[in-house]
Amino acid sequence: MFWKKKKFWIILTTTVIVLFTAISLFAGNYLVDYALYVDENGRVGSMGDYDPYAKQDTQLQKEFDAWIGSVPVQEWETKSEDGLKLWAQFLPAEEDQHNYIIAVHGYTANHHGIEPAVKPFVEAGYHVLTPDQRGCGNSEGRYLSMGYFEKRDVIVWINEILAYDEQANIVLYGESMGAATVLMAAGEGLPKQVKAVVEDCGYTTAYAMFKDQLKERFSLPEFPFLPAAALIGNLRAGFNFYDADALEAIQHADLPILFIHGGADDYVPTYMGKELYESYRHEKELLIVEGAEHGTSSDVDTKLYYDTIFAFLDKYAKA
């Protein structure tokens, strides 16, 4: 009788473990599709009905649309380290003072998503390069990696600018995932021509972001679903949520960094911007724009936003 009971419990326990593992891996695979996989139409599951080419209903967008027709726009192409075609739009300033900004867009967007922010930079004398991140817009790729592989693509673009102008002074600017990307790039040992970083509403880690979103969107706990998704991400894309860590990356950076965050941001919570700022050990400044939600700081208080950025760049970056 004892052995029959023992056998029953062994079978039951094994069945539960197998089912638990299967459900976890199924959910992990779904989360990778939902958050990272780019389909043949250039979309990821989390986008829903969002159109990445849609124009923003903001004053900065209207000003950009009225202005862009007067700018001699160029298209640049290059290859990533793993062989993907990368594409960018180049907006030259009127006078060549050898000052450049690489402006990196956010999650599920493309260069159009960051365009409204760049007009003031061009008018201030900066040439601006707005890349489509891998898997977005005109750039190739089947997976987003939340800054992990994208940080190396930023370095490819840095080298393209230096090949174009060996006297270049370069600033990295990013919004949301683009902000996390440029922070991760800052920890990679960049060429001396890169002078500063401006990040707007970047997250500390992709894992922390997805942990919050898993709870908010699906009412699911972190365990076992995110570890399972991390495993599936490694198998399918060579990347997992633990890898994209801006908080760790900036411990290896030594560039001046301006941290900007909306005071009412609940998508990438404001505490993440403060945590990044507080953890950084080199030249730094922090701007919290009160009342600004995610990615809206430049719209909520445009003057404060650009006055702060240009004062910072005049101090650390401009030739």
N, C-alpha and C positions, 0 to 999 in steps of 0.2 A: 504493500500500500504506500509506504514511504517513497519508494522509487517512482511509482506512478505520479504522485503529487510533485515530486521533484522534476520529473519529465514535463509535466504540465506547465510548471512555472518557468522552466527553461524555454519551452516553446512560446509561451505567452510573452516573456521578456524579449526574446529574439524577434518576435513579430512586431512588438511595439517599437523596438529599436529600428527595425527595417522600415516600418511605416513612417516613423519620425524622421529618419534620414531621407526617405524618398520625398516626403512632403517638404522638408527643408530645402532640398536640392531643386525641386520643382519651383518653389517660391523664389529661391535665389536666381534661378535661370530667368524667371519672369521679371524680377527686379532689374537684371542686367539689360534685358530687352527694353524694359520700361524707361530706364534712366540713361543707358549708354549706347545701345545699338542704333546705328543710323541706317534706315532702310533705303531702298533704291530711289525713293522720292526725296531723300535728304531729310527725313523726319525721324525723331525718336518718340517713343510712346508717351512720354510725359508731356509732350507739346499739346496734346489734345487738338483743339481747333485753332491753336495759335499759328498765325502766319508770320514767319520770320522776316518776310519782306514788307510787312505792313509798316506804314509810317506812324511815328509817334504823334499824338495830338498835343504838342507842346510848342511854346514860343521858339525854343532853340531849333526844333525841327523846321518850323516855318521859315526861320531866318536862314537855315542851311539850304533849304529847297530854293529860296530866292537867290542864293549866292552861288551855288555850285556850278551853274551854267557859265560863270565867268572864270572858272579855274581850269587850267590845262591839265586835266586828270590823266594819269598814266596807269597802266596795268603792269604789275610785276608778277613773274612766276619763278619758282625755284623748286627744289626737291628737298623733302625731309630726309633725316638721317636713315630712315627705314624705307625710302624710295617713293613716298607719296608726293603727288603734285600739290604744291602750296601756291596759293594765289593771294595777291594783295592789291589794294588801290593806293596810289601815291598821289598826294596833294601837295604840290610845291608852294613854298612861300614866294612872295614877289621878289625879295632880295635874298641872295644866297649868303647867309651868315654861318653856314655849316652847323646849324642846330636842327636836330631831328627828334621826332617823337614817334615811337611805335605804339599805336593805340589798339588795345586788344579787347574785343567784344566778349560778351558773357555767354552763358549757357543757352543752348538751342537758338542762338541768334546767328548773325553773320556781320560783315562789316557795316551793313546798313544800321545795325543796332547801336553802333557807337558814333555814327556820322554826326548827329546833332551836337556832340560834344567837341568836335575837332575844329570847327570854324574859328573860334577865338584863338586857338593855337596857331593856325596858319596866319591869321591877321597879326599875331604877335611876332611873326618872323620864324616860325618853326615849320620845316617840311614835315608832313605827317604821313606815315605809312599805316594803313588800316588793313591788316591781314584777315582773311577768312580762316578761322581755326580749322584744324583737320576735321573732316566730316561735316563741315559747314559751308554753305554757299558754293563757291567755285573751287574749293580745296577738296582733295580726295580724302577718303578715310571711312571706315565702317564703324568705328567706335570713338566716342568721346572718352577722355581719361581724366577729366576734371583738373587738368593742369599738369599731370604727371608726364605724359609725352609732349604735351603742348609747350612746356617750358623749353624743351630742346628745339622746338620749331621757332620759338622766339630768338634763340641763339642763332639759328640759321638766318633769320631776317636781319639780325645785327650784323652778321658777316656780309650779307648782301649790301647793306648800307655802306659798310666800310670799303667794300669793293667799288662801290659807286662814288664814294667821297672819302678819301683816306684822312681828311681833316675833320670828319664828322664828330660832333658831340651828341650823344644819344640819351634820351630819357625814355624809360618804360612807363607807360600809362595803361591801366586796365580797369574794367568795371566788372564786378561780380566774379564769375569764373575767370574772366580775363584778369581781374585784380589778383586772384589767387595764383594764376599762371605767372604773372610778372614777379610776384613775391617768390615763387618757387624758382624762377629763373635767376633771381638775384642771389640765390644761394649756390649757384653753379660755377662761380669763379669767372666772371664776365670780363671781356676786354676793358682796358682802362678808359676807352672812349665812352663807355656807358657811365654817366655821371650821377644819375638819381632815379628813383622810382616814385611814382604817384599811384596809389591804389585806392579805388573807390568801392566800398562795400564788399571786400573780399572775405572769404570764410577762412577759419583756422585750419580745418581739415575736411576733406570730402566725407570722411566717415561720420564726423559730427553733424555735417549737413544732412546726410541721408538718414542718420538716426532720428533727427528731428522730423524730417519729412515722412519717414515711415510711420511715425506715431501720428502725425497730423493728417496725412492723406489716407492711411490704411488702418489706423488704430492698432498697429502691430508692435510688439516689443522688439528691441534690438536683437536679442538672442531668440531663436537660432538663425533668423533670416538674413541679417547683414553678414555674419561670418560665412553663411552659405553662399550669398551673393559675391562676397570677396573671393571665395574659392572658384566659383564659376567664372568670374571676371578674369582670374588668373589663367584659367584653362582656355577661355575663348579669346581674350584680348591681351594677355600678358600684363595685366594691370589689375590691382584691386583697390578697394576704397581706402585701405590703410596707407597706400603709397603716396597719395596726393595730400601732402602735409605741409602747408605754408608755414605753420607755426614752427616746425622743425627746420624748414629750409632757411628761414631768416636768421637762425642762430649761426649760419655759415656765411651770412652776407655782411658787407661793410659799407654799403652805399647809403647816402642820405635817403630816407623814406618818409614821404608824407602819407599818413593814414587818414582817410576820409570815410565817414559813415553817417547814414541817416539816423537821426535820433528816434524815429518811429519805425525803423526797419524790423519787421518780424519774420522775414523770409530768410535773410542772413542776419540773425539777431545782432543788435548793436553791441552786445557784450563781446562778440567775436572781434570787432574792430578794436575795441578797447584792450582786449587780451593780446592781440597782435602788437599793438603799440607798446603796452606795458612790458612785453617780453623782449622787445628789441633793445639792443645795447649800444647802438651807434647813433649818429645824428638822426633826429626824428622830429616830426611834428604831428599833431592830431587835430583834426577838425570834425566835430560832431555838428551836423546841421539839424537843428531842432525842427521837428515836424515833418522831416523828410522820410518817406518810406523807401523801399528798396530801389536803388538806382535813380532816385529822383532828386538828389541833393543839388545837382546843377540847375534844376528847374525851380526848386523851392526858393533858393537864394542864389541867383546866378552871380551877382556881384561879389558876395562873400566867397563863393566857390572859386571863381577865377582870380580874384585879388589874392586869395591865400595861395593858390597854385603858383601864380606868377611871381609872388614875393619869394616863395620857396625856391623856384627855379632860378630866379635872379641871384639868389644867395649861393646856390650849389651847382648849377648846371649850365647856365648860358655862357657862351663864348664872349 
